[in-house]
Amino acid sequence: MNFQLTTYRWDDSLMGGAELHHRRLAKELMDKGHQVRVLTTNGGNIQNSFHWGVSWETLTSRSPSQFPITRKPILPCPKPILGALAKIVQRRYEWEVRQIKSTEVAGFFDSRLLPAGVWLAQGWHYPEFRDGNPMRWSHPRATIAVSPSNDQPYVLRLTGYNPVERELRIFGSIGIPANTPSKLAKDGFDIRIQMNQPAFDFIQIEVAPWRPMKEFRSLGVFIDSISIEQDGREIHRADLSADLTDHARSNPGEWQRFLLRRCEQRPWPYQTLIDLLRGPVTFPGAMRQCPPGHVNIVCNMPWSTMSQIREGDLAMPLWHVDDEFYYWKHWIAGLRRARFVLANTPYTAEKFFPNLGIRAHFVGPPLSIPERNVTTDEIRTFRAKHGIADNNVLFLTVCRKSGEKRYEAVAKAVANLARAGKSVKMIGVGPDADKRPFDYANCQWLGALDEGELQIAYAACDVFSLMSESESFGMVIPESWHQGKPVVVNRRCGPSASLVAEGIDGLLAVPGAELEECFARLADDAELRARMGEAGRQKALRDHVRGAAADRLLKAMAAEGMLV
């Protein structure tokens, strides 16, 4: 058969999970005797110039290619214009956030199931880190969920920084009268609000917006702690690295419906703006071309190529299912036009895309399979180099070192077990994106490793864990299975969790006590580790080998009547 891959950029020098995904699938199809051509742009590196937008560099030098490639020029847009458009989209987004009512998000904070505590709800910008501690800018209007531990009065305490003199209003449905402003000077603040009628509640804070010249967002106050106090002592403190999205993962279907309602109510001009901001922008119709007799596979999100899908095309959206950024109705309409989408996991094929009215088949990403077995000497050398004794149970995580990957949950669980007397250690591998200190007991972060060193790290560990709550697949899971290792995966991440047969080739857990319990169980039972690791190896050899993705694609096409 003849295939065309329509993608936003293409070259061996361009690194990224999506780029590798596209190139590997093309190679697998070619190895099976099919003809593959590529329609792409002349785009090179991408610079995140704005919160909503990017700038595209032109690819100046190109690697030799085994595929025929047609490249379309990118039409540049001056940065001042992109900046103005980004501000318009940001203002619309902030308006949407202000319209969300507590009743709309109440289902994500089930007071019957929540432990006592205090949490960020909606109306918060992305976390920032200072001295390794998470902090947050609020929107001008933001909400906090509070669940007291008992029926005694308590104090809600907020500390942080206010950039300009103004009033802060704090009120809720129970216990706090409306319109009781607190005067905030231009400085740090420490506010305590007496709650005399304790019950589960959503507390709302409001201030006039602050819009600094070089900032696209409308900012409220800068919060460094939110806590509940009783009898003069702190009994609960909010985790400022988590917000509404983290709670929504416990109810993914309702979260999906919530985001879909928001994007369907968004006026159509914002669709055009987001395509201009994300790019790549080419001549009209340039990315809709496909020679007769070719199956066109349109690759990736969240770039404007997704709006170029024609009736009957196939689509390959690498979608983080819980991320609101992907929910634009013209992109969803494009996926609905497709004959079917190539889903990365059984979860997205069977649950996520069908709920959006999108036809899907599980194909999965082509993987990089080790070319050789790691030797015993290489394993011994690696462990010795990093101070891992023979009796240490080594836990490994491989991810970008940033908050959304929840790498710290792995480190904290290992550090707690070490303090409890267990002989455990942890190594993290991946780019140091957040630059935060990593000083957990018995834990170390190695940074990025080349492919050969990474395979040795997989082989040298005893347990692999991925606690990221937002993944389109999680290629590191089958990569660790190929080295015969049991896995512990975040059960809230539907795509990654759907790869694991719990209790057979791995365990599922959420960060905290459940994760620590799983680690302790595996640390204490070498036989269990070996049994799960071998089951994972057999699954990897069956489902995750070179050529498997192409085979699943061809099988899906046959089921759709596309093969003769």
Backbone hydrogen bonds, N-H to C=O, Kabsch-Sander energy under -0.5 kcal/mol:
donor,donor_aa,acceptor,acceptor_aa,energy
2,N,293,G,-0.5
3,F,1,M,-0.5
3,F,35,Q,-3.1
4,Q,295,V,-2.8
5,L,37,R,-2.4
6,T,4,Q,-0.7
6,T,297,I,-2.6
7,T,5,L,-0.7
7,T,39,L,-2.4
14,L,11,D,-1.7
15,M,13,S,-0.7
20,L,16,G,-2.5
21,H,17,G,-2.1
22,H,18,A,-2.3
23,R,19,E,-2.2
24,R,20,L,-2.7
25,L,21,H,-2.1
26,A,22,H,-2.2
27,K,23,R,-2.1
28,E,24,R,-2.5
29,L,25,L,-2.4
30,M,26,A,-2.3
31,D,27,K,-2.6
32,K,28,E,-1.0
33,G,30,M,-2.0
34,H,29,L,-2.1
35,Q,1,M,-2.4
37,R,3,F,-2.2
38,V,68,P,-2.7
39,L,5,L,-2.4
40,T,38,V,-0.5
40,T,70,T,-2.9
42,N,72,K,-1.6
44,G,57,E,-4.1
47,Q,55,S,-2.8
49,S,47,Q,-1.7
50,F,53,G,-2.2
54,V,277,L,-2.3
55,S,47,Q,-2.8
57,E,45,N,-2.8
57,E,55,S,-0.5
59,L,42,N,-3.3
60,T,58,T,-0.7
70,T,38,V,-2.8
71,R,69,I,-0.5
72,K,40,T,-2.3
75,L,281,V,-3.6
81,I,78,P,-0.6
82,L,78,P,-2.2
83,G,79,K,-2.9
84,A,80,P,-2.0
85,L,81,I,-2.5
86,A,82,L,-2.6
87,K,83,G,-1.9
88,I,84,A,-1.6
89,V,85,L,-2.3
90,Q,86,A,-2.5
91,R,87,K,-2.4
92,R,88,I,-1.9
93,Y,89,V,-2.5
94,E,90,Q,-2.5
95,W,91,R,-2.1
96,E,92,R,-2.2
97,V,93,Y,-2.2
98,R,94,E,-2.0
99,Q,95,W,-1.1
99,Q,96,E,-0.5
100,I,96,E,-0.7
100,I,97,V,-1.0
104,E,101,K,-1.4
105,V,101,K,-0.8
105,V,102,S,-0.8
106,A,102,S,-1.0
108,F,105,V,-1.6
109,F,106,A,-1.7
111,S,109,F,-0.8
113,L,110,D,-1.5
114,L,110,D,-2.2
117,G,147,S,-2.4
119,W,145,A,-2.7
121,A,143,T,-2.5
125,H,137,W,-2.4
128,E,135,M,-2.8
130,R,133,N,-2.2
133,N,130,R,-2.0
135,M,128,E,-3.0
136,R,223,I,-2.3
138,S,221,V,-2.4
139,H,123,G,-2.8
142,A,205,I,-2.2
143,T,122,Q,-2.7
144,I,203,I,-2.9
145,A,119,W,-2.6
146,V,201,D,-2.8
147,S,117,G,-3.0
154,Y,195,M,-1.8
155,V,229,E,-2.8
156,L,193,I,-2.7
157,R,155,V,-0.6
157,R,227,S,-2.9
158,L,191,I,-2.5
159,T,225,S,-2.3
160,G,189,F,-1.9
161,Y,222,F,-3.0
162,N,187,D,-2.5
166,R,184,L,-1.9
168,L,182,S,-2.7
169,R,167,E,-0.5
169,R,206,E,-3.0
170,I,180,T,-0.5
171,F,204,Q,-2.5
172,G,176,I,-0.9
173,S,202,F,-0.6
182,S,168,L,-2.8
184,L,166,R,-2.8
185,A,183,K,-0.5
187,D,185,A,-1.9
189,F,160,G,-2.4
191,I,158,L,-2.9
193,I,156,L,-2.7
194,Q,192,R,-0.5
195,M,154,Y,-3.3
196,N,175,G,-0.6
196,N,194,Q,-0.6
201,D,146,V,-2.1
203,I,144,I,-3.4
203,I,201,D,-0.6
204,Q,171,F,-3.6
205,I,142,A,-2.7
206,E,169,R,-2.6
207,V,140,P,-2.3
210,W,219,L,-2.3
215,E,212,P,-1.5
219,L,210,W,-2.7
219,L,217,R,-0.6
220,G,138,S,-2.8
222,F,161,Y,-2.6
223,I,136,R,-3.5
223,I,221,V,-0.7
224,D,159,T,-2.4
225,S,159,T,-1.5
227,S,157,R,-2.4
228,I,236,H,-2.6
229,E,155,V,-2.6
230,Q,233,R,-2.5
233,R,230,Q,-1.8
235,I,228,I,-2.9
236,H,228,I,-1.5
238,A,226,I,-3.0
240,L,238,A,-0.9
242,A,239,D,-1.5
244,L,121,A,-1.6
246,D,243,D,-0.7
247,H,243,D,-1.3
248,A,244,L,-2.3
249,R,245,T,-1.1
250,S,247,H,-1.4
251,N,248,A,-2.1
255,W,251,N,-2.0
256,Q,252,P,-2.4
257,R,253,G,-2.0
258,F,254,E,-2.4
259,L,255,W,-2.5
260,L,256,Q,-2.3
261,R,257,R,-2.4
262,R,258,F,-1.6
263,C,259,L,-2.3
264,E,260,L,-2.2
265,Q,261,R,-1.1
266,R,263,C,-1.0
270,Y,267,P,-1.4
271,Q,268,W,-1.7
272,T,268,W,-1.0
273,L,269,P,-2.0
274,I,270,Y,-2.3
275,D,271,Q,-1.9
276,L,272,T,-2.1
277,L,273,L,-2.4
278,R,274,I,-2.6
279,G,275,D,-2.5
282,T,280,P,-0.5
286,A,283,F,-2.5
288,R,285,G,-1.6
289,Q,286,A,-0.7
294,H,291,P,-1.5
295,V,2,N,-2.8
296,N,294,H,-0.6
297,I,4,Q,-3.2
297,I,295,V,-0.6
298,V,296,N,-0.6
298,V,314,L,-2.9
299,C,6,T,-3.1
299,C,297,I,-0.5
300,N,316,M,-3.1
304,S,279,G,-2.8
306,M,303,W,-1.8
307,S,304,S,-1.5
308,Q,305,T,-1.6
309,I,306,M,-1.0
312,G,337,R,-1.4
313,D,310,R,-1.9
314,L,296,N,-3.0
315,A,340,F,-1.5
316,M,298,V,-3.1
318,L,316,M,-0.6
319,W,317,P,-1.4
321,V,319,W,-0.9
323,D,320,H,-2.0
324,E,322,D,-0.6
326,Y,323,D,-1.5
327,Y,324,E,-1.4
328,W,326,Y,-1.5
331,W,328,W,-0.8
332,I,328,W,-2.2
333,A,329,K,-2.5
334,G,330,H,-1.7
335,L,331,W,-2.0
336,R,332,I,-2.0
337,R,333,A,-1.4
338,A,334,G,-1.0
339,R,313,D,-3.3
340,F,313,D,-0.6
341,V,359,R,-2.1
342,L,315,A,-3.0
343,A,341,V,-1.1
343,A,361,H,-2.7
349,A,345,T,-1.9
350,E,346,P,-2.5
351,K,347,Y,-2.5
352,F,347,Y,-1.5
353,F,348,T,-2.4
355,N,351,K,-1.3
356,L,352,F,-0.6
356,L,353,F,-1.5
357,G,354,P,-1.7
358,I,353,F,-2.2
361,H,341,V,-2.1
363,V,343,A,-2.9
363,V,361,H,-0.5
364,G,343,A,-2.3
369,I,367,L,-0.8
379,I,375,T,-1.9
380,R,376,T,-2.6
381,T,377,D,-2.5
382,F,378,E,-2.3
383,R,379,I,-2.4
384,A,380,R,-2.3
385,K,381,T,-2.5
386,H,382,F,-1.4
387,G,384,A,-1.4
388,I,383,R,-3.4
389,A,387,G,-0.7
392,N,389,A,-1.4
393,V,423,S,-2.6
394,L,392,N,-0.7
395,F,393,V,-0.5
395,F,425,K,-3.0
396,L,463,V,-2.5
397,T,427,I,-1.8
399,C,429,V,-2.2
401,K,431,P,-3.0
402,S,400,R,-1.9
405,K,402,S,-1.9
406,R,403,G,-1.9
407,Y,402,S,-0.5
409,A,406,R,-0.8
410,V,406,R,-0.8
411,A,407,Y,-1.7
412,K,408,E,-3.1
413,A,409,A,-1.9
414,V,410,V,-2.1
415,A,411,A,-2.8
416,N,412,K,-2.4
417,L,413,A,-2.0
418,A,414,V,-2.5
419,R,415,A,-2.3
420,A,416,N,-1.3
421,G,418,A,-1.6
422,K,417,L,-2.4
424,V,422,K,-1.7
425,K,393,V,-2.3
426,M,442,N,-2.2
427,I,395,F,-2.5
428,G,444,Q,-2.2
429,V,397,T,-2.2
430,G,447,G,-1.4
433,A,431,P,-1.8
434,D,401,K,-2.5
443,C,440,Y,-1.8
444,Q,426,M,-1.6
446,L,428,G,-3.1
446,L,444,Q,-0.5
454,L,450,D,-2.6
455,Q,451,E,-2.0
456,I,452,G,-1.5
457,A,453,E,-2.2
458,Y,454,L,-2.4
459,A,455,Q,-2.2
460,A,456,I,-2.3
461,C,457,A,-1.3
462,D,394,L,-2.9
463,V,394,L,-1.9
464,F,486,P,-2.6
465,S,396,L,-2.8
466,L,488,V,-2.1
469,E,404,E,-1.1
477,I,474,G,-2.1
479,E,475,M,-1.7
480,S,476,V,-1.8
481,W,477,I,-1.9
482,H,478,P,-2.1
483,Q,479,E,-0.5
483,Q,480,S,-0.8
484,G,481,W,-2.6
485,K,480,S,-1.5
487,V,505,D,-1.0
488,V,464,F,-1.9
489,V,507,L,-2.3
490,N,466,L,-1.7
491,R,509,A,-1.6
493,C,490,N,-1.5
494,G,492,R,-1.2
497,A,493,C,-3.1
498,S,494,G,-1.9
499,L,496,S,-1.5
500,V,497,A,-1.2
502,E,500,V,-1.0
503,G,506,G,-3.2
504,I,501,A,-2.5
505,D,501,A,-1.8
506,G,501,A,-0.8
507,L,487,V,-2.5
509,A,489,V,-2.1
515,L,510,V,-1.2
516,E,512,G,-2.3
517,E,513,A,-2.3
518,C,514,E,-2.1
519,F,515,L,-2.6
520,A,516,E,-2.4
521,R,517,E,-2.2
522,L,518,C,-2.2
523,A,519,F,-2.8
524,D,520,A,-1.8
525,D,521,R,-0.5
525,D,522,L,-0.7
529,R,525,D,-1.9
530,A,526,A,-2.3
531,R,527,E,-2.4
532,M,528,L,-2.6
533,G,529,R,-2.5
534,E,530,A,-2.2
535,A,531,R,-2.0
536,G,532,M,-2.4
537,R,533,G,-2.1
538,Q,534,E,-2.3
539,K,535,A,-2.0
540,A,536,G,-2.7
541,L,537,R,-2.5
542,R,538,Q,-1.3
543,D,539,K,-3.4
544,H,539,K,-0.6
544,H,540,A,-1.8
548,A,545,V,-2.3
551,D,547,G,-2.1
552,R,548,A,-2.4
553,L,549,A,-2.3
554,L,550,A,-2.5
555,K,551,D,-2.2
556,A,552,R,-2.3
557,M,553,L,-2.4
558,A,554,L,-2.1
559,A,555,K,-2.1
560,E,556,A,-1.4
561,G,558,A,-1.5
562,M,557,M,-3.2
563,L,557,M,-0.5
